[in-house]
C-alpha cells in the first residue's frame, strides 16, 4: 500500500474567519473613535460654556456693584454652608462685599471677584480655614475667616 499523500496546507488567507475578525476589528475601532471624539467634543463644549457663564456672572456682578454705589468698604457676608461635612462631600462658600476693588480667598476655592452675593462649591479633603481679604480705594484692607470642618 502506498501512503496517503499529505493534505495540502490551506493558506491562511482562505480562512473566512480571518476576514470576519478583520471586519469586526475595523468596525470596533471606528465606533470607538466616534465615541471618543464625541466625548471630547462634549467636554470641550462644557468647558467653554462654564467659562462663558462665569464671565456673564462677573459682568452682572460688576454692573450690580456699580449700581449700588456707596463709599464704605465692607464684608457684607462670609460663610460656609453646611459648617461641617464628611470627606468627599461638597459645601458652599459664600461671600458678599461692598466697594471692594480686589478680593482674595485663601486657600483659593476658584476664581473670585467683587460681588454683593456669590457662592462657590468646595470639596476640601480636610478641615480648612478660609480667609477673605478685601481692599478698596478708601480705608484699610479687611479680612474675615470661616472654618469648614471635615470629618
PAMAR-529958 format. One record per residue (C-alpha): residue in one letter; x, z, y. Coordinates in steps of 0.25 Angstrom, whole numbers, plus 2048, in hexadecimal, padded with zeros to 3 digits. Layout:
<vovexs>
aXZY/...
</vovexs>
This chain:
<vovexs>
x800800800/x8047FD80E/x804808818/x7F9806822/x7FE801830/x7FF80C83A/x7F480B844/x7F8804851/x7F980F85C/x7EE80E867/x7F280C875/x7EE81887E/x7E880E887/x7DE80A87D/x7D881887D/x7CB819884/x7CD828887/x7D982588F/x7D181D899/x7C5827899/x7CF83289D/x7D582A8A8/x7C88268AE/x7C38358AD/x7D083A8B3/x7CF8308BF/x7C18348C1/x7C48428C1/x7D08408CB/x7C78388D4/x7BC8438D4/x7C684E8D7/x7CC8468E2/x7BE8448E9/x7BA8538E7/x7C78588ED/x7C784E8F9/x7B88528FC/x7BC8618FB/x7C885F904/x7BF85790E/x7B586290E/x7BF86D910/x7C586591C/x7B7863922/x7B4872921/x7C1876928/x7BE86C933/x7B0872934/x7B5880935/x7BF87D93F/x7B5876948/x7AB881946/x7B688B94B/x7B9882957/x7AA88195A/x7A9891959/x7B5892962/x7AF88996D/x7A289196C/x7A989E96D/x7B1899979/x7A4894980/x79D8A197E/x7A98A9983/x7A98A0990/x79A8A2992/x79B8B1990/x7A58B499B/x7A98C299F/x7B68C79A2/x7B98D3999/x7C28D198D/x7BB8D8981/x7BA8D8972/x7AB8D8970/x7AB8DA961/x7B58DA956/x7B08DE948/x7B18DA939/x7A58DA930/x7A48E0926/x7AE8EA929/x7B38EB91A/x7B38E090F/x7B98DE901/x7C58D68FF/x7C18C78FF/x7B48C9907/x7B28C4916/x7AF8CB923/x7AD8C6931/x7B68CA93C/x7AE8C8949/x7B38C9958/x7AE8C7966/x7B68C7972/x7B38C5981/x7BC8BE98B/x7C88BD981/x7D18B1983/x7D98B3976/x7D68BB96A/x7DD8BE95D/x7D98C6950/x7E48CC947/x7E58C893B/x7DF8BB93F/x7D28B8938/x7D18AA93C/x7D08A2949/x7CB8AB955/x7C78A9963/x7C08B096E/x7B18B196B/x7A58BA96E/x7A28BB95F/x7A98B5953/x7AB8B9945/x7B58B593B/x7B58B692C/x7C08BE926/x7C48C2918/x7D08CB918/x7D78D090B/x7DA8DE910/x7D58E791B/x7D88E1928/x7D88E5937/x7D58DA940/x7D98DB94F/x7D28D395A/x7DB8D1967/x7D58CA973/x7DB8C6980/x7D58C198D/x7D88BD99B/x7D58CB9A0/x7D98D899A/x7E28DC98F/x7E08D7981/x7D78DF978/x7D78E2969/x7CE8E795F/x7CF8E9950/x7C68EA944/x7C98ED935/x7C38E5929/x7C48EE91C/x7C78E690F/x7C48EE902/
</vovexs>
